[in-house]
Amino acid sequence: MTPLLEVQNITKRYGSRIGCAEVNFTLYPGEVMGIVGESGSGKSTLLNCLAGHLPPDEGAVLYDTRADGMVDTVTMSEPERRMLSRTDWAFVHQNPRDGLRMGVSAGGNVGERLMAVGARHYGNIRDTATDWLGRVEIAAERIDDRPSAFSGGMQQRLQIARNLVTSPRLIFMDEPTGGLDVSVQARLLDLLRGLVRDLGLSAVIVSHDLAVVRLLADRLMVMKGGHVVESGLTDQVLDDPQHGYTQLLVSSVLQV
């Protein structure tokens, strides 16, 4: 099977400080990679380098595009990368306000992404937006409400609908349940797990919450100080951690 994503030696520095260093992994279609570590471990820096939000200092991010096969997204032109992020890629922010147009209706937020890829028929756009609101458990009668009228959990579900409406194959998620109440987290995780499975999505998810990655991720990378210190199948890494830092992460959760 051809990999969907190949990450080769991705390195990002902030002056003398290392953001992430020589990160390598391969992601296959339908697979979810989790990245965990404490604050400052480099996981969000890595995610932003992969998603094209930050230019890495070294390395390549090879993506199996629909038209041209494997292409290094690091060397893509900005218009090419922007089109990729509107179509085949998606990015779910921890704070949904960073991924939504707060002054635009819920339906407009979903429809806007469709229009960015060429959709023009108002009726079809509205029907598709209504369908996607239903998929993320937002009632159809809320389609004309603005996101500011929604709870944090609903805003996050709306951001997910906005991202997935163009049928991307790869979704990047940065602490998607961060800042939500525990009961809201559980509902959102169930929704995400179902969508990833039903749509055959590949995903890279960053989280400090080991329960989140255990539920969603097939494989797991543990980062510390910008370096990957351990990786493997999620259950294997969490149930039998080999690196001292991973053991510390797991034990700290068990003690809570």
N, C-alpha and C positions, 0 to 999 in steps of 0.2 A: 504493500500500500504506500502511495506517495504521501509524505508528510504534508500537512497544511501549512505548518510554520516551522522554520528552522532558525534558531537563535544561536549566533556564533560570536563568542568572545565579546559580548556587549560590556562596554566599560564607560562609566561617566564619572568625571571628577569635578569637584567644586573647589578650584584652587588646589590646595594641598590635601583637601579632604576627599575621600573616596565615596562616591554615591553608590556605585556598584562596580564590580570588577570581574572581568572574564567569565561572564555568565553564559552557559551553553545549555540548551535543551531542544528537544524535538517534540512537536505536538501533532497528533494525527487527527483526522476528521472524526468528530463526535467525542473527542476526549476533553476532559477538564483538568487543567493544571492549577493547583493551589500554591500560593507563595505566602509563607508565614515568617514572623520574626517580630521582635520588639520595635518600638518607635525608633527611627534612625538606623534600622538594619539595612535599608536600601531597597525594600520591596516596592515602595511607591515610585521611587526613581526608576527602577527597572521597568515597571509597568508603563510609565510615561515614555520611556525610550522605545519600548515595543510598539506603543500606540501612535508614535510619531509626534507626541507632544513635546518631547525633549530630544535634541540631537545628541546621540552618543558620541564620545570622543574616539572610540574604536569599535570595530565589530560590524556585523551584518544581521539584518532581520529579513530572512528569505520567506516570501509568502507565495503560495501556489495560486496565482491569479487565474480567473476563469478564461481570460483571453490569451495570456502570454506565458502561462506556466510560472515557474519559480522566478521571482523578481525580488531584488534587494530593495525593500521599502525605504531604507536609509538614504539611498541615492536617487529616489524618485523625485520628480519635480513637485513643487508644492501643490499645483492644481491636480496632479495625478493622485497625490496622497489624500487630498481633500475629498476627491471623488470616491476613493476607496473607503474612506471613513464614513461616507454617506450611504454607501451601498453594501459592501461585503463585510465591513467592520462595524462594530458598535462599542460605545464606551459608557458604562454606568458609573456615575460619580457617587461618592459617599453622600454628599449633600445634593439632593435632587434639584435644588435651585440652580446649581451649576450646570445642569443638563437640560433645563427647561427654559422656555420663554415665559416668564411669569406674567407678562402683560397680554398673553395670547390665550384663548380658550383651550380647554383640554383637547377638543377635537382639532383645533388649529395646530396644537403642538404635534399631534400625530400626523396630520395632513401636510404640515410644512415639510417634513422629511420626504413624503411621497412626491411633493411638488419639486423638491430638489433633484429628484431623479427623473423628472419629465412628466409626471401625472398632471393633467389639466382639467379633467371632467369633474366639476364640483360634486355632483351626485355620487359618483364612484368614490371620490376621495372621502366624502362624509360617511358613506356606507362602510368603507374599509376602516375608517377611524372608529366608528361605532362597534364594529366587530372586534377590533383590538382592545377597546376599552372593556368589552365584555370578557375577553380572554384574561385580562388582568384584574377582573372582579371590580370594575367601576361601572356603575349603572348607566345605561344609555341616556337617561334624562340629565346626567351631569355633563354631557358633551359640550355644552356652551358655558359651563362654569370655568372660571380662571383657576389655575393651580393654587393661588393664594387662599382660595376657599376650601382647599383640601387639607386633610391631616398629613403629617409627615410620611406615614406609611402609604397613603394614597398617592402622594406626590412621587414617591419612589416607584410605585407600580405604574404611574403615568409615564415616568421617565423610561421604564422598561418597554412599555408599549411604543413610545416614540422611537426607541432604538431598534426594535425588532420588526417594525412594520415593513421594512424593505428587504426582509428575509436575509440578513447577514449570515455568513458562515462562521464568523469569529467574533466573540464578544469579550471585551476587557471589563472587569469589575473591580472597582477600588472600594473596599470596605462597604459592600452594598447594604449591609444591615446595621452599620455603625450609627449610633445615636437614636436607634429605635427601641421602644419598649420591648421586653422579652416576648410578650404575647404577639406583638406585631411582627417581630423578627421571625417567629416560628411560622406565621402565616406566609410571610414573604419568601422564606426559604422553601416552603412546600411549593409555592408558585414557581419559583426559579427552577427547582429541581424538575418539576413537571414540564416546563417550557424547554429546558435543555434537552431532556429526554425526547419529548414529542417532536421537536424541530430538528433534532440531530445536530445541535450546536456544538462547536468547539468553544472553549472558554479558558481565559487566564484570570484567576480570581485572587486578589490580595486581601488578606484578613489577618487580624491579630487573634481572632477567635477560632480556636482549634475545632470547636463543635461545628462551626460553619463549614470549614474545609472538609471535615470528615463526612458531612452530609452531601457536599456537592462535588468534591474533587476525586478524580481517579488516581492522580499522582500528586506528590507534594514535594516542594523544595523549601528548605529551612535556610533563612538568611541571617547573617550576623556580621556587622561591620562592613557591609557591602559585598560579602562573599557568600556563596552557597556552601554551607557546611554539611548538609545532608540532603539526600533526595531518594525517592523510591515510591512504591505504591503507598497510598495514603494510610491504609490500616496498618501496613507493615511499619512505617515510620513512627506512627503514633503509639502502636502497641509494643514495639520493640525498638525504641530509639537507640542509636549507636553512639551519636556524638554527645558529649557532655552538655552542650548548650540545649540540644533538643530534649535531653532527659530533664533538664531544668524547666523548660517550657511545659512539658507534659506534667511533671510533678507539681508545678505551681497551680495548674488547673485542678488537679486531683485534690489539692489541699484546700481549695476554696469551699 
